Amino acid sequence: MDWVLIVFVLFKGLVFIAGMVFAIKWHYDKEKKKGADPRALLRMGGKLGAIFVLLLGVVLAFTFGLARMLGMDLSLP
């Protein structure tokens, strides 16, 4: 039963990654039709990806910090 949580978290992560890739691709294709600079658009996509990963780390650290403060056992068996 412990593997169910791992599978669900991995699936959720894959769904978020796929959604992010398709969103960046959609914006890239949209701007490409307008004649925007592709390098600037890729740079912006990279910045947004880095911000997303950074915020994800902050939320994860906050969650684990709060769980530890409340006395929850987060160790794996």
N, C-alpha and C positions, 0 to 999 in steps of 0.2 A: 504494500500500500504506500510505502514511502516514495516509490518511483513516480506515482501519479502526479505529485506536486512538481517534480522535476520536469516531467513531460509537458505539463500545462505551462510552466514558466518558459520553457524553451519554445513552445508553440507561440505563446504570446510575443516573445521577443522576435521570432521570425515574422510574425504578422506585422509588428511595428516596423521592422526593417524593410519588409516588402512594401508597405505603405509609404514609407519615406522615400524609397527608391522610385516608386511610381510617381509620387508627387514632384520630386525633383525632375524626373524625366518629362513630366507633363509641362512644368514651367519652362524647362529648357526648350522643348519643342515649340511652345507658345512664343517664346522670345526669339527663337530662330526664325520664325515666320516674319517677325517684325524687323529683322535685320540687326539684332543686338550682337554685341561682341561675345562670342562663345567662351572665351577665356574668362571674362568678367563673370559670366553666368556660372561657370564651373567653380570659380573662386567663391562666389556667394553660396553655392550648394555645399562646398566644403566647410565654409564657416558655419552654416546652419547645422550641418552634421556634427561638427565639433561642439557647438553650443548644446545640441540635443544630448550628446553623450555626457557632457559635463553636468548638465542639469539632472540627467538620469543618475549619475554618481552621487550628486548632492542629495537627491531624494532617497537613494538607497542608504547612504550614510545616516541621514536623519532617521529613517525607519529603524535601522539597526540600533542606533543610539537610543531612540525612544523605547524600543523593546528591551534593551539591556537595563535602562533606567527603571522600567516597570518590573524588572526581575524575571523576564522570560528567558528560558533556556534555549539558546539558538545553536547549540552544538549538534553536529550530525552524529547519529548513533554509530 
